[in-house]
Structures are given as C-alpha cells and as structure tokens.
Amino acid sequence: MSLKRSVTVLGSTGSVGVSTLDLLDQARRHGSAEVELVALTANRNVEKLAEQALRWRPRLAVIADEACRAELAERLAGSGVEVAAGPEAVAEAAAMGAEWVMAAIVGVAGLAPTLAAARSGAVVALANKESLVCAGPALLDASRAAGGTVIPVDSEHSAIFQVLQPEAAGRVARLILTASGGPFRDWPLEAMADATPEQAVAHPNWSMGAKISIDSATMMNKGLETIEAAYLFSMPADRIEVLIHPQSVVHSLVEYQDGSTLAQLGPPDMRAPIACAFAWPERMAWPAPRLDLAAVGALTFQAPDPRRFPALAVARQALEHGRGAPAALNAANETAVAAFLDRKIGFLDIAAAVAETLERLDGDGGLLAGGDGDALETAMTIDRTARRTAADVLAAMASAH
Ligand SMILES: NC(=O)c1ccc[n+]([C@@H]2O[C@H](COP(=O)([O-])OP(=O)(O)OC[C@H]3O[C@@H](n4cnc5c(N)ncnc54)[C@H](OP(=O)(O)O)[C@@H]3O)[C@@H](O)[C@H]2O)c1
C-alpha cells in the first residue's frame, strides 16, 4: 500500500528536516509513499535549501532571512520553484494547504508557522516543542477547531502517543519520560562547571541541532518535554516523571492505574517517530533500522540527580505556575543557551539564569499571569520581555565569568 500526501517541511535544512526528507525519499523508493512537496523553508542556509528544492521541486522555497532572498532566487532561477523570503512568508508557506506539515523549526521562531499550519487544518507533525511550550493549549485548540491533528515527533511523546489507548486515557496513573542523561550524565558537578560548548553538544546517542543538544546536556530538554507532555496528554505535572535511560531504546512509558506499564522501544533514530507521524493511523513499511535487543544486552534506568540537573525543577515550577510562565522559561532558556554557545557564561549558569529570570519576572507586575488576547501575540510579548530580563541577568553573570 502506498500513502499519498502533500507535504510541507518547515525547517527542512535542520537535523529533523533532513531526516524527514531522507525518510520520505526512502519510503518513496520503497514504494510505500507518494509525496507531493508543497513548500520547504529554512532560516539562512541557502545552499542546502536550494539543493533540496532542486531535488524535490516544491511549489515554493522560503528563506526566513530577507538578506538571503537574492541568492536563493539566483540558485533556483529557471527551476520553476517559486521563491519567497521573510518570517511572514514562512508562516504563509505553513498554511498553503499541504495535508501534512512537518514543524521542525528550532525555538520560538517556529511558533507562528506551526500555529498557521494548525489553523489550516493540516496534520501537524510536531518536532518544534518550543511552540507547544509557549502556546500549547491555543495551538491544540486551533488544530482541533480546524479539523486537523497534532502528532508528536519528539521520540518520547511519539512513544506515549503510540501506547496511550484513547479509551483508557482516564485510567493513566503516570507518564514516564525517558532521558539519555546527555553527555554529562555521570560527570561530577565541579567538572560540569567547566564544560565547553563542544563537550555539551557531543550527545552520546542522538545527532541533533546545537540548541537541543545543549538542552539535553542541561536536561532542560526533559523539562520542556514535561510541559509538552502535560499539554499534549492533558496530564498534571505531578503525574509526569523523568527517568534516565542511557541506552535510549525505551522511548517512554505509560503506567495505568491497574499497575500495568506499557512502553515503546526502538533504535535511537528520529526517522522512526517521523514515519509514525507520516503514516498515522496506518503504519508504513520502509527500510527502518531494526532493534536488536540481544546486541543491546541490558537496559538500565536511574533517577535524575536534581543537584546536577536543576533545570528539570525550574521547568516543572513553570508548568505548575502555568499561564505565561512556560513561554518565559523558554525565552530565558533560548537566550541563556545562545550566551553559553558564545562562551559568555558557564554551563551551570544556563539553568541558574533561567531560574533567576523567572523569579524577577514573577515579582515584576504580572507578566507571568499571561493574557487573554490572541495566543500568538501574548506568547510573543512574554517572549520579548523575558529575553530582555534574561539579557540583564546574563550580563551580570558574564561579567563575573
Ligand atoms: N534533532 C532532533 O533529533 C530532535 C528531536 C526531537 C525534537 N527536536 C526538535 O525539533 C526542532 C528542530 O530541531 P533540530 O535539531 O532539527 O534543529 P536544527 O538542526 O538547528 O534546525 C533548525 C531548522 O530551523 C530553521 N530555523 C532556525 N531559525 C529559524 C528562524 N528564525 N526562522 C525560520 N527557520 C529557522 C533552520 O534553518 P537554517 O538551517 O537555515 O539555520 C533549520 O532548518 C527543535 O524544536 C527541537 O527541539 C529535534
């Protein structure tokens, strides 16, 4: 059986975007998918976007950075692929009517396009967890109202999505998100204080973009995923737990009230959850890497150390606070990760800066209370204010660094 879909890939030049196109290519060759590409988008990587557009011939290729428009137009001249530029054009591309939209932009920059895709009624394959963290309820409501679906692509949420039986949703005791523990899983706190960006991006099991790799090292990634799970599966914070599982084979678990726990397993390869989101509710055959449990040998688990990974508790507090706090958490984290990658602050300063930013904002006239207006506007107002506060906090840390 061959699955026919019109497809847009937002963030096609990134790690998830490239995995998506690779999966679609393999499924196409395997005879299990027929894909019509509607749009591909990137931020500044003109060379890769043009190469992908020449190969896939979408109707439209969009580059978010206006300064790159001329080069993209030149590279695609005569190809028949239309060219556009700017953040608004990315959001317009998201709503061009593709049946399946991969949301794989990194950071809050993905919020407007992901929301536009949800409002268009598309099936949104959601990798861009930051958009859910910043405006989760509004994003899910928009998709439902337009008759669309949001299918998680984060491997942990894909796992829960696959084993959460809809008829037993009210009988779930706990969701358990697994975490590899990142490159500093067994490092002492003193060594983590001196960790470099190179050491922090060197993830032991997954090859990913720089931002999510740093989030994995601080475990803020698992904090963001806790918020993501709360929104996606309507689960309170106190029923979502995190468990370190260094082999990254068990992608997450659902414990039911009768004591039975269901897990989803697979090799650590993002193409598997992407294939699941592409084919849902079907299953698609493609030359997938297979899990060889005998070769893996042992699956181990341990509780995360809150002293070495304080970001987990900071994110949980933001979730419990609710309203604007998750969007502020995300903005502070994006700002702090950028400062760490620029070598302006130390590794342990990332979580400390996020916590301090949230504390300042909480005492600062109700920003974290959010707002009742347009979800995108509210989230972006919180984002801008939280970035300014985080910049002040980081400047003080940088001068002490
Ligand atoms: N990588 C993984 O295995 C993985 C797993 C689970 C979830 N995720 C989530 O998936 C998302 C993407 O992660 P990634 O690792 O693929 O990131 P990445 O490799 O850094 O790629 C990010 C993509 O977004 C584009 N982009 C960046 N800033 C943009 C902007 N301001 N406007 C428009 N486009 C922009 C980039 O374009 P350029 O190439 O031009 O910069 C690139 O195409 C993140 O939210 C991440 O948390 C990733």
The ligand as a MOL file (V3000), in Angstrom:
LIG
                    3D

  0  0  0     0  0            999 V3000
M  V30 BEGIN CTAB
M  V30 COUNTS 48 52 0 0 0
M  V30 BEGIN ATOM
M  V30 1 N 17.2300 16.9520 16.2610 0
M  V30 2 C 16.4770 16.0590 16.8610 0
M  V30 3 O 16.8050 14.8770 16.8750 0
M  V30 4 C 15.2180 16.4760 17.5670 0
M  V30 5 C 14.4980 15.5160 18.3030 0
M  V30 6 C 13.2990 15.8910 18.9010 0
M  V30 7 C 12.8280 17.1900 18.7850 0
M  V30 8 N 13.5590 18.1040 18.0930 0 CHG=1
M  V30 9 C 13.0510 19.4710 17.9890 0
M  V30 10 O 12.9090 19.7720 16.6010 0
M  V30 11 C 13.1820 21.1500 16.3600 0
M  V30 12 C 14.3040 21.2380 15.3360 0
M  V30 13 O 15.4820 20.6820 15.8980 0
M  V30 14 P 16.7820 20.4100 15.0190 0
M  V30 15 O 17.7130 19.6650 15.8910 0
M  V30 16 O 16.3770 19.8400 13.7110 0 CHG=-1
M  V30 17 O 17.3150 21.9080 14.8380 0
M  V30 18 P 18.3890 22.4590 13.7740 0
M  V30 19 O 19.2050 21.3440 13.2450 0
M  V30 20 O 19.0710 23.5950 14.4400 0
M  V30 21 O 17.4550 23.0100 12.5620 0
M  V30 22 C 16.5700 24.0650 12.7600 0
M  V30 23 C 15.8320 24.4010 11.4800 0
M  V30 24 O 15.0610 25.5880 11.7130 0
M  V30 25 C 15.4840 26.6290 10.8090 0
M  V30 26 N 15.4210 27.9010 11.5320 0
M  V30 27 C 16.2170 28.2950 12.5590 0
M  V30 28 N 15.8720 29.5310 12.9740 0
M  V30 29 C 14.8360 29.9250 12.1800 0
M  V30 30 C 14.0870 31.1140 12.0790 0
M  V30 31 N 14.3100 32.1660 12.8820 0
M  V30 32 N 13.0890 31.1760 11.1660 0
M  V30 33 C 12.8520 30.1370 10.3330 0
M  V30 34 N 13.5590 28.9900 10.3570 0
M  V30 35 C 14.5370 28.8820 11.2710 0
M  V30 36 C 16.9030 26.2480 10.4330 0
M  V30 37 O 17.2890 26.8680 9.2040 0
M  V30 38 P 18.8880 27.0540 8.8430 0
M  V30 39 O 19.4000 25.6810 8.5400 0
M  V30 40 O 18.8600 27.9410 7.6560 0
M  V30 41 O 19.5100 27.6580 10.0510 0
M  V30 42 C 16.7550 24.7320 10.3030 0
M  V30 43 O 16.1060 24.4010 9.1040 0
M  V30 44 C 13.5490 21.7400 17.7300 0
M  V30 45 O 12.4140 22.3290 18.3000 0
M  V30 46 C 13.9680 20.5270 18.5420 0
M  V30 47 O 13.7470 20.7070 19.9290 0
M  V30 48 C 14.7340 17.7730 17.4880 0
M  V30 END ATOM
M  V30 BEGIN BOND
M  V30 1 1 1 2
M  V30 2 2 2 3
M  V30 3 1 2 4
M  V30 4 1 4 5
M  V30 5 2 4 48
M  V30 6 2 5 6
M  V30 7 1 6 7
M  V30 8 2 7 8
M  V30 9 1 8 9
M  V30 10 1 8 48
M  V30 11 1 9 10
M  V30 12 1 9 46
M  V30 13 1 10 11
M  V30 14 1 11 12
M  V30 15 1 11 44
M  V30 16 1 12 13
M  V30 17 1 13 14
M  V30 18 2 14 15
M  V30 19 1 14 16
M  V30 20 1 14 17
M  V30 21 1 17 18
M  V30 22 2 18 19
M  V30 23 1 18 20
M  V30 24 1 18 21
M  V30 25 1 21 22
M  V30 26 1 22 23
M  V30 27 1 23 24
M  V30 28 1 23 42
M  V30 29 1 24 25
M  V30 30 1 25 26
M  V30 31 1 25 36
M  V30 32 1 26 27
M  V30 33 1 26 35
M  V30 34 2 27 28
M  V30 35 1 28 29
M  V30 36 1 29 30
M  V30 37 2 29 35
M  V30 38 1 30 31
M  V30 39 2 30 32
M  V30 40 1 32 33
M  V30 41 2 33 34
M  V30 42 1 34 35
M  V30 43 1 36 37
M  V30 44 1 36 42
M  V30 45 1 37 38
M  V30 46 2 38 39
M  V30 47 1 38 40
M  V30 48 1 38 41
M  V30 49 1 42 43
M  V30 50 1 44 45
M  V30 51 1 44 46
M  V30 52 1 46 47
M  V30 END BOND
M  V30 END CTAB
M  END
